[in-house]
Amino acid sequence: MIVVEAQPQTVSVIGEVNAPGTHPIKGQTTVIEALAMAGGFKDFANTKNITIQRSTPTGTTRIKFNYKDAIKSESKQMCVEPGDVIIVP
Protein backbone atom coordinates (compact mmCIF):
# COMPACT_ATOMS: atom_id res chain seq x y z
CA MET A 1 0.00 0.00 0.00
CA ILE A 2 1.35 3.41 -0.98
CA VAL A 3 0.16 6.59 0.67
CA VAL A 4 -0.39 9.15 -2.07
CA GLU A 5 -1.55 12.03 0.10
CA ALA A 6 -1.82 12.32 3.87
CA GLN A 7 -5.06 13.76 5.17
CA PRO A 8 -4.49 16.51 7.72
CA GLN A 9 -5.90 15.91 11.17
CA THR A 10 -8.74 18.31 11.83
CA VAL A 11 -11.34 19.34 14.37
CA SER A 12 -14.60 21.13 13.53
CA VAL A 13 -16.00 23.95 15.65
CA ILE A 14 -19.58 25.05 15.00
CA GLY A 15 -22.12 27.33 16.61
CA GLU A 16 -21.56 30.58 18.47
CA VAL A 17 -17.89 31.14 17.57
CA ASN A 18 -16.40 33.87 15.41
CA ALA A 19 -14.75 31.58 12.83
CA PRO A 20 -16.71 28.31 12.64
CA GLY A 21 -15.37 25.58 10.42
CA THR A 22 -12.77 22.87 10.19
CA HIS A 23 -9.38 23.64 11.68
CA PRO A 24 -6.13 21.64 11.36
CA ILE A 25 -4.57 20.28 14.53
CA LYS A 26 -1.03 19.09 15.14
CA GLY A 27 -0.11 16.87 18.03
CA GLN A 28 -1.96 17.34 21.28
CA THR A 29 -4.44 20.21 21.04
CA THR A 30 -6.64 21.15 23.97
CA VAL A 31 -10.31 22.06 23.63
CA ILE A 32 -9.40 25.61 24.71
CA GLU A 33 -6.81 25.84 21.92
CA ALA A 34 -9.34 24.56 19.37
CA LEU A 35 -11.86 27.18 20.51
CA ALA A 36 -9.17 29.85 20.15
CA MET A 37 -8.48 28.66 16.57
CA ALA A 38 -12.19 29.23 15.93
CA GLY A 39 -11.78 32.89 16.84
CA GLY A 40 -13.30 32.75 20.32
CA PHE A 41 -16.91 33.11 21.30
CA LYS A 42 -19.68 35.34 20.01
CA ASP A 43 -21.39 37.60 22.56
CA PHE A 44 -24.21 35.24 23.51
CA ALA A 45 -22.39 31.89 23.41
CA ASN A 46 -23.30 29.48 26.21
CA THR A 47 -19.75 28.64 27.29
CA LYS A 48 -20.94 26.47 30.19
CA ASN A 49 -22.79 24.01 27.93
CA ILE A 50 -20.37 23.09 25.10
CA THR A 51 -20.63 19.59 23.60
CA ILE A 52 -17.80 17.63 22.03
CA GLN A 53 -19.09 15.01 19.63
CA ARG A 54 -16.65 12.15 19.07
CA SER A 55 -17.02 9.15 16.78
CA THR A 56 -16.07 5.84 18.35
CA PRO A 57 -16.09 2.30 16.96
CA THR A 58 -19.41 1.70 18.76
CA GLY A 59 -21.11 4.95 17.73
CA THR A 60 -21.01 8.58 18.74
CA THR A 61 -20.07 9.86 22.17
CA ARG A 62 -21.10 13.28 23.44
CA ILE A 63 -18.89 14.91 26.05
CA LYS A 64 -20.00 17.97 27.99
CA PHE A 65 -17.41 20.74 28.39
CA ASN A 66 -17.67 23.81 30.60
CA TYR A 67 -15.23 26.46 29.33
CA LYS A 68 -15.53 28.64 32.44
CA ASP A 69 -14.60 25.74 34.71
CA ALA A 70 -11.76 24.66 32.41
CA ILE A 71 -10.01 28.03 32.42
CA LYS A 72 -10.19 28.14 36.23
CA SER A 73 -8.89 24.60 36.65
CA GLU A 74 -5.24 23.86 37.33
CA SER A 75 -5.65 20.21 36.30
CA LYS A 76 -4.64 18.77 32.94
CA GLN A 77 -6.75 20.20 30.12
CA MET A 78 -8.89 17.94 27.93
CA CYS A 79 -7.50 17.34 24.44
CA VAL A 80 -9.44 17.00 21.22
CA GLU A 81 -9.06 14.02 18.90
CA PRO A 82 -8.98 14.18 15.10
CA GLY A 83 -12.50 14.29 13.75
CA ASP A 84 -14.07 15.78 16.89
CA VAL A 85 -16.89 18.28 16.45
CA ILE A 86 -17.11 21.02 19.10
CA ILE A 87 -20.61 22.48 19.33
CA VAL A 88 -21.01 25.87 21.04
CA PRO A 89 -24.68 26.73 21.64
Secondary structure as UniProt FT lines:
FT   STRAND          10..15
FT   STRAND          21..24
FT   HELIX           31..37
FT   TURN            38..39
FT   TURN            43..44
FT   TURN            47..48
FT   STRAND          50..56
FT   TURN            57..58
FT   STRAND          59..65
FT   HELIX           67..72
FT   TURN            82..83
FT   STRAND          85..88
//
